[in-house]
Amino acid sequence: MTDPQTIVIGNTALTARIGAKGAELQSLVPAWGEEVIWQADPAVWGWHAPNLFPVVGALANDTLVHHGARYAMKSHGFLRHSPTASVERSADAARFRLTDSPETRRLYPFAFELTVSFRLEDDRLVQTFTVANPAAQTLLVSLGAHPAFRWPLSESLDRAAHRLVFAAAEPQGIHRVVGNGLGPDPVPTPVDGRILRLEDRLFDRGAIVWTKRNSSAVTFGVPGKLGIEMTCGDFPHFGVWTKPGGARFLCLEPWQGHMSPLGFEGELADKPGIVGLAPGASRQWSLTIRPVRQLPADL
């Protein structure tokens, strides 16, 4: 029986399942029939692809500060825990909406209208976030996606053979998480040219974070075999994470904003990565996910 809290969309190349709670992508199955999304084992990590809003990562002391007032705000915000309204559905597209309420205002003192839409374009899933400001004050916001892909992408593949390949060379330093904050100084990148060879020890200190990058696209998979191509040029920041200890998923995370820099306890308006939307304004961010049955052998 189909869960009434989920919507299934499909075409000849892809089938996707999206949950109304948090507008979370729960499943993406290409025509050849192998699931590519992590299936949320609660004993390991109980999410599929949570959406992050109105903050990304943790704030210092789990506290949002606006005009001197303090609001309790947990890591990654409240969207992933919130029921959304299904406002549009067709065979190959779905759209979900969350607006402010007395409950959200206790955590986040802004009026907002957030829409998360999914549509299938041939062999790609396009996910779009639209934030609109209906109020007379500036809306301060950050957001992001947190999709977890199976690692390995198939049980027939060697987990150690998987890699990330960026569209362009990424020689600049990366940032690491220190406690619940982002380390202030970049450290040498583990990327060799365009290639990040994946191994568990990379994540012993948590996520790898790019506050600047050259690439608008990245490929995850095994050369000559299965892969995932992601484009995310609307998002200036990017994280890669898995739960330390050999969890069998890898998260590729396009972000607008990131966790608070270590030691930052200031106003939300001053937090790096926050976007201000003027009264009546709106903004969109989109990413695409394309499962690939056979990547180039020389990837």
Secondary structure, 3 states (H helix, E strand, C coil): CCCCCEEEEECCCEEEEEECECCEEEEEEECCCCCCECCCCCCCCCCCCCEEECCCCCCHHHEEEECCEEEECCCCECHHHCECEEEEEECCEEEEEEECCHHHHHHCCCCCEEEEEEEEECCEEEEEEEEECCCCCCEEECEEECCEEECCCCCCCCHHHCEEEECCCCCCCEEEEECCEECCCCECCCCECCEEECCHHHHCCCCEEECCCCCCEEEEECCCCCEEEEECCCCCEEEEECCCCCCCEEEEEEEECCCCECCCCCCHHHCCCCEEECCCCEEEEEEEEEEECCCCCCC
